[in-house]
Amino acid sequence: MTQNVLVPVDDSDRAMKALEFAMENYPEAAITAIYVVDPTDFPAGGFESGVMTDIDQMRENEKKHGEKLLGNVRERATEAGFDVETVIESGKPSNAIVEYADGNDVDLITIGSHGRTGASRVLLGSVAETVVRRAPVPVTVVR
């Protein structure tokens, strides 16, 4: 019996479909939505296109973005009659998701796919593909 479902979220429609899938198919489970701030998305510092970058400010902005997104997730879940826990992690998204699942009482990961190009990513995005390969628990990929 699935008791704890982890749902990675970002700004994609597929992530929201994964959340909806988890709520519909595991109504008795505790659902945790995870947002990962990826520090490799930020420039190394210095001048970026002629503008001095402030890495700390960029990280703070991304964390605030994650908090807003997770607030929207909680609101959407509440409207559907669910109470969803939320967490923000930092790191390479696939690694952070797998590590969170490994270090917490997670029974299942429900993740949205991304229709990218390339032979190995026709059906899965690179994050979803890596999570499927490395996760310590079953993974459901929602298209």
N, CA, C and O atoms as CSV, one atom per row, in Angstrom:
chain,resi,resn,atom,element,x,y,z
A,1,MET,N,N,0.838,-1.183,0.000
A,1,MET,CA,C,0.000,0.000,0.000
A,1,MET,C,C,0.883,1.247,0.000
A,1,MET,O,O,1.799,1.368,0.813
A,2,THR,N,N,0.605,2.152,-0.900
A,2,THR,CA,C,1.365,3.388,-1.001
A,2,THR,C,C,0.880,4.369,0.055
A,2,THR,O,O,-0.295,4.734,0.087
A,3,GLN,N,N,1.806,4.795,0.925
A,3,GLN,CA,C,1.443,5.708,2.001
A,3,GLN,C,C,2.017,7.101,1.820
A,3,GLN,O,O,1.433,8.080,2.286
A,4,ASN,N,N,3.172,7.201,1.140
A,4,ASN,CA,C,3.849,8.485,0.973
A,4,ASN,C,C,4.298,8.657,-0.469
A,4,ASN,O,O,5.120,7.889,-0.970
A,5,VAL,N,N,3.749,9.678,-1.133
A,5,VAL,CA,C,4.056,9.939,-2.537
A,5,VAL,C,C,4.824,11.254,-2.643
A,5,VAL,O,O,4.420,12.268,-2.074
A,6,LEU,N,N,5.924,11.225,-3.371
A,6,LEU,CA,C,6.725,12.419,-3.634
A,6,LEU,C,C,6.439,12.882,-5.054
A,6,LEU,O,O,6.522,12.098,-5.999
A,7,VAL,N,N,6.097,14.173,-5.203
A,7,VAL,CA,C,5.797,14.737,-6.514
A,7,VAL,C,C,6.722,15.927,-6.765
A,7,VAL,O,O,6.526,16.990,-6.178
A,8,PRO,N,N,7.722,15.764,-7.626
A,8,PRO,CA,C,8.559,16.907,-8.004
A,8,PRO,C,C,7.752,17.880,-8.848
A,8,PRO,O,O,7.035,17.469,-9.760
A,9,VAL,N,N,7.866,19.176,-8.546
A,9,VAL,CA,C,7.115,20.175,-9.291
A,9,VAL,C,C,8.037,21.265,-9.824
A,9,VAL,O,O,9.063,21.600,-9.232
A,10,ASP,N,N,7.625,21.800,-10.964
A,10,ASP,CA,C,8.254,22.968,-11.567
A,10,ASP,C,C,7.124,23.744,-12.234
A,10,ASP,O,O,5.961,23.571,-11.871
A,11,ASP,N,N,7.442,24.575,-13.180
A,11,ASP,CA,C,6.416,25.396,-13.830
A,11,ASP,C,C,5.671,24.675,-14.953
A,11,ASP,O,O,4.843,25.286,-15.629
A,12,SER,N,N,5.947,23.405,-15.161
A,12,SER,CA,C,5.369,22.714,-16.311
A,12,SER,C,C,3.965,22.189,-16.038
A,12,SER,O,O,3.597,21.893,-14.901
A,13,ASP,N,N,3.197,22.084,-17.112
A,13,ASP,CA,C,1.868,21.478,-17.021
A,13,ASP,C,C,1.984,20.011,-16.627
A,13,ASP,O,O,1.126,19.487,-15.917
A,14,ARG,N,N,3.029,19.358,-17.079
A,14,ARG,CA,C,3.215,17.932,-16.773
A,14,ARG,C,C,3.427,17.707,-15.276
A,14,ARG,O,O,2.979,16.697,-14.734
A,15,ALA,N,N,4.095,18.627,-14.614
A,15,ALA,CA,C,4.272,18.496,-13.161
A,15,ALA,C,C,2.926,18.599,-12.460
A,15,ALA,O,O,2.664,17.863,-11.508
A,16,MET,N,N,2.076,19.501,-12.920
A,16,MET,CA,C,0.742,19.628,-12.329
A,16,MET,C,C,-0.107,18.397,-12.632
A,16,MET,O,O,-0.923,17.991,-11.804
A,17,LYS,N,N,0.076,17.798,-13.811
A,17,LYS,CA,C,-0.624,16.559,-14.126
A,17,LYS,C,C,-0.154,15.432,-13.201
A,17,LYS,O,O,-0.952,14.590,-12.790
A,18,ALA,N,N,1.134,15.419,-12.878
A,18,ALA,CA,C,1.660,14.407,-11.949
A,18,ALA,C,C,1.043,14.585,-10.564
A,18,ALA,O,O,0.709,13.603,-9.901
A,19,LEU,N,N,0.890,15.835,-10.126
A,19,LEU,CA,C,0.248,16.110,-8.838
A,19,LEU,C,C,-1.201,15.626,-8.864
A,19,LEU,O,O,-1.651,14.952,-7.939
A,20,GLU,N,N,-1.921,15.970,-9.919
A,20,GLU,CA,C,-3.316,15.543,-10.044
A,20,GLU,C,C,-3.424,14.018,-10.078
A,20,GLU,O,O,-4.332,13.443,-9.479
A,21,PHE,N,N,-2.501,13.371,-10.774
A,21,PHE,CA,C,-2.482,11.908,-10.834
A,21,PHE,C,C,-2.303,11.323,-9.436
A,21,PHE,O,O,-3.008,10.388,-9.057
A,22,ALA,N,N,-1.371,11.868,-8.679
A,22,ALA,CA,C,-1.118,11.372,-7.323
A,22,ALA,C,C,-2.360,11.532,-6.449
A,22,ALA,O,O,-2.715,10.619,-5.703
A,23,MET,N,N,-3.015,12.678,-6.536
A,23,MET,CA,C,-4.199,12.918,-5.716
A,23,MET,C,C,-5.348,11.987,-6.118
A,23,MET,O,O,-6.069,11.486,-5.256
A,24,GLU,N,N,-5.516,11.758,-7.407
A,24,GLU,CA,C,-6.608,10.905,-7.891
A,24,GLU,C,C,-6.377,9.431,-7.580
A,24,GLU,O,O,-7.314,8.713,-7.234
A,25,ASN,N,N,-5.125,8.978,-7.704
A,25,ASN,CA,C,-4.840,7.558,-7.592
A,25,ASN,C,C,-4.384,7.110,-6.208
A,25,ASN,O,O,-4.391,5.914,-5.913
A,26,TYR,N,N,-3.994,8.042,-5.368
A,26,TYR,CA,C,-3.533,7.704,-4.018
A,26,TYR,C,C,-4.189,8.636,-3.004
A,26,TYR,O,O,-3.502,9.374,-2.299
A,27,PRO,N,N,-5.533,8.601,-2.931
A,27,PRO,CA,C,-6.255,9.558,-2.082
A,27,PRO,C,C,-5.981,9.410,-0.589
A,27,PRO,O,O,-6.196,10.351,0.175
A,28,GLU,N,N,-5.513,8.248,-0.168
A,28,GLU,CA,C,-5.232,8.024,1.255
A,28,GLU,C,C,-3.768,8.298,1.602
A,28,GLU,O,O,-3.411,8.304,2.781
A,29,ALA,N,N,-2.928,8.522,0.617
A,29,ALA,CA,C,-1.491,8.711,0.844
A,29,ALA,C,C,-1.174,10.146,1.249
A,29,ALA,O,O,-1.903,11.078,0.907
A,30,ALA,N,N,-0.081,10.308,1.980
A,30,ALA,CA,C,0.483,11.630,2.248
A,30,ALA,C,C,1.271,12.031,1.004
A,30,ALA,O,O,2.095,11.263,0.507
A,31,ILE,N,N,1.013,13.232,0.509
A,31,ILE,CA,C,1.684,13.703,-0.704
A,31,ILE,C,C,2.617,14.849,-0.338
A,31,ILE,O,O,2.223,15.798,0.340
A,32,THR,N,N,3.857,14.745,-0.797
A,32,THR,CA,C,4.839,15.809,-0.608
A,32,THR,C,C,5.253,16.324,-1.973
A,32,THR,O,O,5.689,15.555,-2.830
A,33,ALA,N,N,5.115,17.628,-2.173
A,33,ALA,CA,C,5.575,18.271,-3.400
A,33,ALA,C,C,6.971,18.840,-3.133
A,33,ALA,O,O,7.189,19.536,-2.141
A,34,ILE,N,N,7.899,18.540,-4.019
A,34,ILE,CA,C,9.278,19.012,-3.863
A,34,ILE,C,C,9.641,19.907,-5.044
A,34,ILE,O,O,9.388,19.579,-6.203
A,35,TYR,N,N,10.248,21.060,-4.705
A,35,TYR,CA,C,10.779,21.979,-5.712
A,35,TYR,C,C,12.279,22.059,-5.479
A,35,TYR,O,O,12.729,22.228,-4.346
A,36,VAL,N,N,13.049,21.939,-6.545
A,36,VAL,CA,C,14.511,21.948,-6.409
A,36,VAL,C,C,15.094,23.194,-7.067
A,36,VAL,O,O,14.881,23.450,-8.253
A,37,VAL,N,N,15.830,23.957,-6.273
A,37,VAL,CA,C,16.580,25.103,-6.781
A,37,VAL,C,C,17.897,24.558,-7.310
A,37,VAL,O,O,18.687,23.992,-6.554
A,38,ASP,N,N,18.136,24.726,-8.597
A,38,ASP,CA,C,19.329,24.198,-9.245
A,38,ASP,C,C,20.392,25.285,-9.341
A,38,ASP,O,O,20.268,26.196,-10.159
A,39,PRO,N,N,21.453,25.203,-8.504
A,39,PRO,CA,C,22.479,26.248,-8.534
A,39,PRO,C,C,23.272,26.284,-9.839
A,39,PRO,O,O,23.938,27.280,-10.122
A,40,THR,N,N,23.215,25.223,-10.633
A,40,THR,CA,C,23.932,25.242,-11.906
A,40,THR,C,C,23.192,26.052,-12.955
A,40,THR,O,O,23.722,26.288,-14.041
A,41,ASP,N,N,21.963,26.487,-12.646
A,41,ASP,CA,C,21.226,27.348,-13.564
A,41,ASP,C,C,21.718,28.792,-13.520
A,41,ASP,O,O,21.364,29.600,-14.379
A,42,PHE,N,N,22.536,29.114,-12.518
A,42,PHE,CA,C,22.994,30.484,-12.356
A,42,PHE,C,C,24.351,30.649,-13.004
A,42,PHE,O,O,25.156,29.718,-12.998
A,43,PRO,N,N,24.619,31.825,-13.565
A,43,PRO,CA,C,25.951,32.075,-14.133
A,43,PRO,C,C,27.006,32.064,-13.031
A,43,PRO,O,O,26.690,32.216,-11.851
A,44,ALA,N,N,28.239,31.884,-13.428
A,44,ALA,CA,C,29.326,31.757,-12.461
A,44,ALA,C,C,29.653,33.054,-11.739
A,44,ALA,O,O,30.479,33.057,-10.825
A,45,GLY,N,N,29.040,34.123,-12.119
A,45,GLY,CA,C,29.334,35.412,-11.479
A,45,GLY,C,C,30.088,36.312,-12.425
A,45,GLY,O,O,30.445,35.909,-13.532
A,46,GLY,N,N,30.326,37.518,-11.993
A,46,GLY,CA,C,31.026,38.461,-12.856
A,46,GLY,C,C,30.080,39.115,-13.824
A,46,GLY,O,O,28.923,39.378,-13.496
A,47,PHE,N,N,30.564,39.375,-15.007
A,47,PHE,CA,C,29.735,40.039,-16.007
A,47,PHE,C,C,29.028,39.006,-16.867
A,47,PHE,O,O,29.659,38.113,-17.433
A,48,GLU,N,N,27.751,39.134,-16.955
A,48,GLU,CA,C,26.922,38.282,-17.793
A,48,GLU,C,C,26.215,39.206,-18.766
A,48,GLU,O,O,25.354,39.990,-18.367
A,49,SER,N,N,26.562,39.123,-20.002
A,49,SER,CA,C,25.981,40.000,-21.026
A,49,SER,C,C,26.143,41.475,-20.654
A,49,SER,O,O,25.249,42.285,-20.899
A,50,GLY,N,N,27.263,41.809,-20.075
A,50,GLY,CA,C,27.545,43.192,-19.738
A,50,GLY,C,C,26.913,43.667,-18.445
A,50,GLY,O,O,27.040,44.841,-18.097
A,51,VAL,N,N,26.230,42.781,-17.718
A,51,VAL,CA,C,25.583,43.162,-16.464
A,51,VAL,C,C,26.189,42.346,-15.332
A,51,VAL,O,O,26.314,41.126,-15.439
A,52,MET,N,N,26.563,43.014,-14.252
A,52,MET,CA,C,27.127,42.315,-13.105
A,52,MET,C,C,26.027,41.470,-12.463
A,52,MET,O,O,24.948,41.980,-12.158
A,53,THR,N,N,26.298,40.178,-12.256
A,53,THR,CA,C,25.297,39.292,-11.670
A,53,THR,C,C,25.503,39.179,-10.174
A,53,THR,O,O,26.635,39.198,-9.692
A,54,ASP,N,N,24.430,39.064,-9.455
A,54,ASP,CA,C,24.442,38.870,-8.020
A,54,ASP,C,C,23.884,37.477,-7.749
A,54,ASP,O,O,22.669,37.287,-7.695
A,55,ILE,N,N,24.783,36.501,-7.578
A,55,ILE,CA,C,24.400,35.101,-7.435
A,55,ILE,C,C,23.500,34.889,-6.227
A,55,ILE,O,O,22.504,34.172,-6.318
A,56,ASP,N,N,23.835,35.499,-5.103
A,56,ASP,CA,C,23.000,35.335,-3.916
A,56,ASP,C,C,21.585,35.840,-4.154
A,56,ASP,O,O,20.618,35.219,-3.714
A,57,GLN,N,N,21.463,36.961,-4.845
A,57,GLN,CA,C,20.139,37.493,-5.144
A,57,GLN,C,C,19.382,36.573,-6.099
A,57,GLN,O,O,18.178,36.364,-5.952
A,58,MET,N,N,20.102,36.027,-7.076
A,58,MET,CA,C,19.461,35.097,-8.014
A,58,MET,C,C,18.959,33.856,-7.289
A,58,MET,O,O,17.854,33.384,-7.556
A,59,ARG,N,N,19.763,33.326,-6.375
A,59,ARG,CA,C,19.340,32.151,-5.598
A,59,ARG,C,C,18.122,32.484,-4.744
A,59,ARG,O,O,17.185,31.692,-4.655
A,60,GLU,N,N,18.138,33.643,-4.126
A,60,GLU,CA,C,17.009,34.062,-3.293
A,60,GLU,C,C,15.752,34.230,-4.150
A,60,GLU,O,O,14.659,33.840,-3.738
A,61,ASN,N,N,15.910,34.805,-5.329
A,61,ASN,CA,C,14.771,34.955,-6.240
A,61,ASN,C,C,14.213,33.594,-6.653
A,61,ASN,O,O,12.998,33.408,-6.717
A,62,GLU,N,N,15.101,32.653,-6.930
A,62,GLU,CA,C,14.654,31.313,-7.330
A,62,GLU,C,C,13.957,30.608,-6.165
A,62,GLU,O,O,12.975,29.894,-6.370
A,63,LYS,N,N,14.456,30.803,-4.957
A,63,LYS,CA,C,13.804,30.213,-3.781
A,63,LYS,C,C,12.412,30.826,-3.597
A,63,LYS,O,O,11.452,30.113,-3.306
A,64,LYS,N,N,12.306,32.135,-3.765
A,64,LYS,CA,C,10.995,32.796,-3.663
A,64,LYS,C,C,10.045,32.284,-4.746
A,64,LYS,O,O,8.857,32.079,-4.499
A,65,HIS,N,N,10.582,32.085,-5.933
A,65,HIS,CA,C,9.776,31.527,-7.014
A,65,HIS,C,C,9.263,30.140,-6.614
A,65,HIS,O,O,8.094,29.822,-6.829
A,66,GLY,N,N,10.134,29.327,-6.037
A,66,GLY,CA,C,9.739,27.998,-5.577
A,66,GLY,C,C,8.680,28.055,-4.493
A,66,GLY,O,O,7.740,27.261,-4.496
A,67,GLU,N,N,8.829,28.993,-3.566
A,67,GLU,CA,C,7.831,29.149,-2.505
A,67,GLU,C,C,6.471,29.542,-3.082
A,67,GLU,O,O,5.434,29.052,-2.636
A,68,LYS,N,N,6.486,30.427,-4.076
A,68,LYS,CA,C,5.233,30.837,-4.715
A,68,LYS,C,C,4.601,29.655,-5.449
A,68,LYS,O,O,3.397,29.419,-5.348
A,69,LEU,N,N,5.423,28.923,-6.183
A,69,LEU,CA,C,4.929,27.758,-6.918
A,69,LEU,C,C,4.343,26.724,-5.954
A,69,LEU,O,O,3.268,26.178,-6.206
A,70,LEU,N,N,5.042,26.457,-4.858
A,70,LEU,CA,C,4.544,25.492,-3.874
A,70,LEU,C,C,3.280,25.999,-3.187
A,70,LEU,O,O,2.419,25.204,-2.811
A,71,GLY,N,N,3.161,27.304,-3.021
A,71,GLY,CA,C,1.917,27.879,-2.500
A,71,GLY,C,C,0.761,27.598,-3.438
A,71,GLY,O,O,-0.342,27.273,-2.998
A,72,ASN,N,N,1.016,27.725,-4.742
A,72,ASN,CA,C,-0.006,27.404,-5.744
A,72,ASN,C,C,-0.370,25.915,-5.703
A,72,ASN,O,O,-1.532,25.546,-5.873
A,73,VAL,N,N,0.636,25.072,-5.477
A,73,VAL,CA,C,0.401,23.635,-5.372
A,73,VAL,C,C,-0.495,23.335,-4.162
A,73,VAL,O,O,-1.456,22.572,-4.262
A,74,ARG,N,N,-0.166,23.945,-3.025
A,74,ARG,CA,C,-0.987,23.742,-1.819
A,74,ARG,C,C,-2.423,24.207,-2.050
A,74,ARG,O,O,-3.376,23.541,-1.646
A,75,GLU,N,N,-2.563,25.358,-2.706
A,75,GLU,CA,C,-3.898,25.895,-2.996
A,75,GLU,C,C,-4.687,24.953,-3.903
A,75,GLU,O,O,-5.860,24.672,-3.655
A,76,ARG,N,N,-4.035,24.474,-4.945
A,76,ARG,CA,C,-4.688,23.543,-5.873
A,76,ARG,C,C,-5.097,22.258,-5.145
A,76,ARG,O,O,-6.186,21.728,-5.367
A,77,ALA,N,N,-4.213,21.766,-4.278
A,77,ALA,CA,C,-4.517,20.547,-3.519
A,77,ALA,C,C,-5.662,20.779,-2.543
A,77,ALA,O,O,-6.544,19.931,-2.410
A,78,THR,N,N,-5.654,21.910,-1.867
A,78,THR,CA,C,-6.720,22.230,-0.914
A,78,THR,C,C,-8.070,22.289,-1.619
A,78,THR,O,O,-9.067,21.789,-1.098
A,79,GLU,N,N,-8.106,22.897,-2.802
A,79,GLU,CA,C,-9.340,22.961,-3.587
A,79,GLU,C,C,-9.857,21.566,-3.940
A,79,GLU,O,O,-11.063,21.358,-4.077
A,80,ALA,N,N,-8.928,20.606,-4.086
A,80,ALA,CA,C,-9.301,19.233,-4.418
A,80,ALA,C,C,-9.549,18.397,-3.159
A,80,ALA,O,O,-9.865,17.210,-3.246
A,81,GLY,N,N,-9.401,19.031,-1.983
A,81,GLY,CA,C,-9.650,18.324,-0.725
A,81,GLY,C,C,-8.456,17.588,-0.158
A,81,GLY,O,O,-8.620,16.664,0.638
A,82,PHE,N,N,-7.252,17.983,-0.555
A,82,PHE,CA,C,-6.033,17.331,-0.088
A,82,PHE,C,C,-5.159,18.301,0.697
A,82,PHE,O,O,-5.188,19.513,0.480
A,83,ASP,N,N,-4.388,17.737,1.604
A,83,ASP,CA,C,-3.388,18.496,2.336
A,83,ASP,C,C,-2.023,18.011,1.853
A,83,ASP,O,O,-1.642,16.869,2.112
A,84,VAL,N,N,-1.296,18.861,1.164
A,84,VAL,CA,C,-0.007,18.490,0.581
A,84,VAL,C,C,1.113,19.182,1.343
A,84,VAL,O,O,1.081,20.393,1.557
A,85,GLU,N,N,2.110,18.391,1.751
A,85,GLU,CA,C,3.313,18.974,2.348
A,85,GLU,C,C,4.193,19.483,1.214
A,85,GLU,O,O,4.127,18.981,0.092
A,86,THR,N,N,5.018,20.486,1.515
A,86,THR,CA,C,5.924,21.010,0.496
A,86,THR,C,C,7.328,21.137,1.071
A,86,THR,O,O,7.515,21.339,2.271
A,87,VAL,N,N,8.297,21.014,0.190
A,87,VAL,CA,C,9.691,21.136,0.592
A,87,VAL,C,C,10.483,21.733,-0.568
A,87,VAL,O,O,10.219,21.452,-1.737
A,88,ILE,N,N,11.461,22.564,-0.212
A,88,ILE,CA,C,12.390,23.110,-1.198
A,88,ILE,C,C,13.768,22.534,-0.898
A,88,ILE,O,O,14.239,22.584,0.239
A,89,GLU,N,N,14.400,21.993,-1.915
A,89,GLU,CA,C,15.758,21.472,-1.807
A,89,GLU,C,C,16.636,22.228,-2.795
A,89,GLU,O,O,16.135,22.928,-3.674
A,90,SER,N,N,17.930,22.082,-2.645
A,90,SER,CA,C,18.875,22.715,-3.548
A,90,SER,C,C,19.813,21.657,-4.098
A,90,SER,O,O,20.243,20.758,-3.374
A,91,GLY,N,N,20.128,21.767,-5.376
A,91,GLY,CA,C,21.049,20.827,-5.997
A,91,GLY,C,C,20.605,20.498,-7.398
A,91,GLY,O,O,19.662,21.090,-7.922
A,92,LYS,N,N,21.292,19.551,-8.000
A,92,LYS,CA,C,20.885,19.067,-9.316
A,92,LYS,C,C,19.539,18.378,-9.118
A,92,LYS,O,O,19.437,17.478,-8.284
A,93,PRO,N,N,18.511,18.769,-9.855
A,93,PRO,CA,C,17.168,18.256,-9.577
A,93,PRO,C,C,17.048,16.741,-9.467
A,93,PRO,O,O,16.462,16.246,-8.504
A,94,SER,N,N,17.582,16.000,-10.415
A,94,SER,CA,C,17.447,14.542,-10.350
A,94,SER,C,C,18.097,13.983,-9.092
A,94,SER,O,O,17.536,13.101,-8.442
A,95,ASN,N,N,19.280,14.493,-8.742
A,95,ASN,CA,C,19.965,14.021,-7.536
A,95,ASN,C,C,19.183,14.371,-6.279
A,95,ASN,O,O,19.028,13.537,-5.387
A,96,ALA,N,N,18.690,15.606,-6.208
A,96,ALA,CA,C,17.959,16.048,-5.015
A,96,ALA,C,C,16.681,15.237,-4.821
A,96,ALA,O,O,16.328,14.901,-3.691
A,97,ILE,N,N,15.991,14.922,-5.903
A,97,ILE,CA,C,14.756,14.136,-5.818
A,97,ILE,C,C,15.063,12.728,-5.314
A,97,ILE,O,O,14.397,12.234,-4.405
A,98,VAL,N,N,16.056,12.089,-5.894
A,98,VAL,CA,C,16.428,10.735,-5.496
A,98,VAL,C,C,16.916,10.716,-4.049
A,98,VAL,O,O,16.539,9.832,-3.280
A,99,GLU,N,N,17.747,11.679,-3.675
A,99,GLU,CA,C,18.260,11.740,-2.302
A,99,GLU,C,C,17.135,11.976,-1.298
A,99,GLU,O,O,17.134,11.383,-0.219
A,100,TYR,N,N,16.176,12.839,-1.644
A,100,TYR,CA,C,15.057,13.085,-0.745
A,100,TYR,C,C,14.243,11.800,-0.566
A,100,TYR,O,O,13.871,11.449,0.554
A,101,ALA,N,N,13.971,11.108,-1.657
A,101,ALA,CA,C,13.211,9.858,-1.582
A,101,ALA,C,C,13.953,8.821,-0.755
A,101,ALA,O,O,13.343,8.087,0.023
A,102,ASP,N,N,15.260,8.761,-0.920
A,102,ASP,CA,C,16.079,7.794,-0.197
A,102,ASP,C,C,16.160,8.108,1.297
A,102,ASP,O,O,16.214,7.199,2.125
A,103,GLY,N,N,16.167,9.384,1.632
A,103,GLY,CA,C,16.340,9.785,3.030
A,103,GLY,C,C,15.056,10.006,3.797
A,103,GLY,O,O,15.089,10.330,4.984
A,104,ASN,N,N,13.926,9.835,3.137
A,104,ASN,CA,C,12.627,10.054,3.779
A,104,ASN,C,C,11.733,8.848,3.504
A,104,ASN,O,O,12.071,7.975,2.705
A,105,ASP,N,N,10.620,8.817,4.163
A,105,ASP,CA,C,9.710,7.691,4.076
A,105,ASP,C,C,8.829,7.802,2.831
A,105,ASP,O,O,7.620,8.006,2.934
A,106,VAL,N,N,9.447,7.666,1.654
A,106,VAL,CA,C,8.735,7.798,0.382
A,106,VAL,C,C,8.521,6.403,-0.202
A,106,VAL,O,O,9.454,5.604,-0.277
A,107,ASP,N,N,7.280,6.116,-0.617
A,107,ASP,CA,C,6.945,4.824,-1.217
A,107,ASP,C,C,6.893,4.879,-2.743
A,107,ASP,O,O,7.077,3.864,-3.415
A,108,LEU,N,N,6.641,6.075,-3.283
A,108,LEU,CA,C,6.443,6.231,-4.721
A,108,LEU,C,C,6.779,7.652,-5.122
A,108,LEU,O,O,6.498,8.597,-4.386
A,109,ILE,N,N,7.381,7.800,-6.291
A,109,ILE,CA,C,7.604,9.117,-6.888
A,109,ILE,C,C,6.693,9.207,-8.106
A,109,ILE,O,O,6.677,8.306,-8.945
A,110,THR,N,N,5.941,10.291,-8.198
A,110,THR,CA,C,5.105,10.554,-9.373
A,110,THR,C,C,5.660,11.816,-10.017
A,110,THR,O,O,5.620,12.894,-9.423
A,111,ILE,N,N,6.177,11.679,-11.232
A,111,ILE,CA,C,6.887,12.781,-11.882
A,111,ILE,C,C,6.342,13.004,-13.290
A,111,ILE,O,O,5.981,12.055,-13.987
A,112,GLY,N,N,6.290,14.251,-13.689
A,112,GLY,CA,C,5.868,14.585,-15.043
A,112,GLY,C,C,6.989,14.362,-16.033
A,112,GLY,O,O,8.159,14.590,-15.725
A,113,SER,N,N,6.625,13.913,-17.228
A,113,SER,CA,C,7.622,13.739,-18.290
A,113,SER,C,C,7.740,15.045,-19.066
A,113,SER,O,O,6.921,15.950,-18.911
A,114,HIS,N,N,8.739,15.126,-19.876
A,114,HIS,CA,C,8.917,16.265,-20.776
A,114,HIS,C,C,9.254,15.708,-22.135
A,114,HIS,O,O,10.199,14.929,-22.261
A,115,GLY,N,N,8.513,16.082,-23.151
A,115,GLY,CA,C,8.738,15.578,-24.496
A,115,GLY,C,C,9.895,16.267,-25.177
A,115,GLY,O,O,9.688,17.140,-26.020
A,116,ARG,N,N,11.094,15.897,-24.831
A,116,ARG,CA,C,12.278,16.493,-25.438
A,116,ARG,C,C,12.677,15.712,-26.682
A,116,ARG,O,O,12.178,14.615,-26.932
A,117,THR,N,N,13.572,16.290,-27.447
A,117,THR,CA,C,14.055,15.590,-28.633
A,117,THR,C,C,15.276,14.762,-28.275
A,117,THR,O,O,15.846,14.900,-27.193
A,118,GLY,N,N,15.664,13.903,-29.201
A,118,GLY,CA,C,16.816,13.048,-28.967
A,118,GLY,C,C,16.359,11.626,-28.708
A,118,GLY,O,O,15.281,11.400,-28.158
A,119,ALA,N,N,17.173,10.679,-29.102
A,119,ALA,CA,C,16.785,9.269,-29.049
A,119,ALA,C,C,16.407,8.809,-27.644
A,119,ALA,O,O,15.415,8.097,-27.488
A,120,SER,N,N,17.158,9.188,-26.626
A,120,SER,CA,C,16.879,8.681,-25.288
A,120,SER,C,C,15.854,9.507,-24.533
A,120,SER,O,O,15.450,9.133,-23.432
A,121,ARG,N,N,15.425,10.631,-25.108
A,121,ARG,CA,C,14.513,11.500,-24.376
A,121,ARG,C,C,13.224,11.793,-25.137
A,121,ARG,O,O,12.598,12.836,-24.949
A,122,VAL,N,N,12.843,10.857,-25.996
A,122,VAL,CA,C,11.620,11.062,-26.770
A,122,VAL,C,C,10.421,11.102,-25.840
A,122,VAL,O,O,9.524,11.923,-26.029
A,123,LEU,N,N,10.386,10.237,-24.845
A,123,LEU,CA,C,9.254,10.162,-23.934
A,123,LEU,C,C,9.520,10.821,-22.588
A,123,LEU,O,O,8.588,11.317,-21.955
A,124,LEU,N,N,10.750,10.838,-22.146
A,124,LEU,CA,C,11.072,11.350,-20.816
A,124,LEU,C,C,12.012,12.534,-20.898
A,124,LEU,O,O,12.854,12.603,-21.794
A,125,GLY,N,N,11.875,13.466,-19.969
A,125,GLY,CA,C,12.857,14.531,-19.833
A,125,GLY,C,C,14.082,13.972,-19.137
A,125,GLY,O,O,14.030,12.884,-18.563
A,126,SER,N,N,15.171,14.697,-19.183
A,126,SER,CA,C,16.404,14.192,-18.587
A,126,SER,C,C,16.272,13.995,-17.079
A,126,SER,O,O,16.843,13.048,-16.539
A,127,VAL,N,N,15.533,14.866,-16.383
A,127,VAL,CA,C,15.342,14.698,-14.939
A,127,VAL,C,C,14.501,13.451,-14.681
A,127,VAL,O,O,14.872,12.614,-13.858
A,128,ALA,N,N,13.386,13.322,-15.367
A,128,ALA,CA,C,12.524,12.156,-15.169
A,128,ALA,C,C,13.272,10.866,-15.499
A,128,ALA,O,O,13.163,9.875,-14.776
A,129,GLU,N,N,14.020,10.884,-16.579
A,129,GLU,CA,C,14.765,9.695,-16.987
A,129,GLU,C,C,15.769,9.283,-15.907
A,129,GLU,O,O,15.869,8.101,-15.577
A,130,THR,N,N,16.502,10.238,-15.364
A,130,THR,CA,C,17.486,9.938,-14.328
A,130,THR,C,C,16.807,9.451,-13.049
A,130,THR,O,O,17.287,8.514,-12.411
A,131,VAL,N,N,15.703,10.076,-12.676
A,131,VAL,CA,C,14.979,9.644,-11.482
A,131,VAL,C,C,14.493,8.209,-11.660
A,131,VAL,O,O,14.610,7.404,-10.736
A,132,VAL,N,N,13.955,7.878,-12.822
A,132,VAL,CA,C,13.492,6.512,-13.073
A,132,VAL,C,C,14.632,5.517,-12.901
A,132,VAL,O,O,14.445,4.458,-12.304
A,133,ARG,N,N,15.797,5.844,-13.413
A,133,ARG,CA,C,16.946,4.927,-13.336
A,133,ARG,C,C,17.520,4.802,-11.933
A,133,ARG,O,O,17.996,3.727,-11.567
A,134,ARG,N,N,17.490,5.869,-11.135
A,134,ARG,CA,C,18.225,5.876,-9.870
A,134,ARG,C,C,17.367,5.816,-8.610
A,134,ARG,O,O,17.903,5.610,-7.521
A,135,ALA,N,N,16.070,5.987,-8.725
A,135,ALA,CA,C,15.212,6.075,-7.544
A,135,ALA,C,C,15.207,4.768,-6.751
A,135,ALA,O,O,15.236,3.679,-7.325
A,136,PRO,N,N,15.169,4.894,-5.415
A,136,PRO,CA,C,15.127,3.708,-4.552
A,136,PRO,C,C,13.708,3.151,-4.396
A,136,PRO,O,O,13.506,2.150,-3.709
A,137,VAL,N,N,12.728,3.795,-5.032
A,137,VAL,CA,C,11.324,3.387,-4.938
A,137,VAL,C,C,10.723,3.392,-6.340
A,137,VAL,O,O,11.332,3.925,-7.268
A,138,PRO,N,N,9.543,2.810,-6.508
A,138,PRO,CA,C,8.905,2.870,-7.831
A,138,PRO,C,C,8.627,4.305,-8.267
A,138,PRO,O,O,8.417,5.190,-7.437
A,139,VAL,N,N,8.629,4.519,-9.575
A,139,VAL,CA,C,8.394,5.840,-10.154
A,139,VAL,C,C,7.278,5.715,-11.196
A,139,VAL,O,O,7.312,4.844,-12.065
A,140,THR,N,N,6.300,6.597,-11.087
A,140,THR,CA,C,5.266,6.694,-12.105
A,140,THR,C,C,5.516,7.976,-12.884
A,140,THR,O,O,5.597,9.060,-12.307
A,141,VAL,N,N,5.637,7.842,-14.204
A,141,VAL,CA,C,5.868,8.992,-15.070
A,141,VAL,C,C,4.531,9.346,-15.720
A,141,VAL,O,O,3.889,8.506,-16.351
A,142,VAL,N,N,4.127,10.605,-15.553
A,142,VAL,CA,C,2.851,11.068,-16.077
A,142,VAL,C,C,3.102,11.922,-17.308
A,142,VAL,O,O,3.891,12.866,-17.277
A,143,ARG,N,N,2.419,11.576,-18.389
A,143,ARG,CA,C,2.562,12.320,-19.644
A,143,ARG,C,C,1.427,13.272,-19.828
A,143,ARG,O,O,1.376,13.986,-20.829
